[in-house]
Every structure is written in structure tokens, then in C-alpha cells.
Amino acid sequence: MTIFEVRRAYHHSLSNIRGWFGDASLSGQLTFLDRLSILDAWQQEMVEFFERNGYCFACNRRLGRCGCPKLSN
């Protein structure tokens, strides 16, 4: 995938999660911490999606050209 396709998929996913959070029948019973946990998991999935496709989530460069510091988990 090109970076444009990866970012398009990211924005589509972001739109979906915003819609889901905006739908009270789906997310109305979630606490603030529940929402943060879901967003954290979603963001980690996006980081992994970018990496699987050869890009850095933070800077959008190819992994070989990325100069971002690596965070240890």
C-alpha cells in the first residue's frame, strides 16, 4: 500500500470510531475510562497497521527513513 492508501484507511477507521462513539445506543453506557481504553487499543492497532504496511505512524515515513525515537513497551 502507498502512504496515501494507508492514511485513507486510517481516516476511514477514525470516522467509524467517531461515529460509534457518537451513537448513544452503542456507546452510551461506557464510562470515560472505557472510552479511553478503547481509543488506546484503537491507536495501537493503527500503529501496527502502519508498521505492517511499512510506515511509521508518527511521521508517515517509510520505516527505513523514519528518525522517530523507538518507544519500549
Order of alpha helices (4+ residues) and beta strands (2+ residues): alpha-alpha-alpha
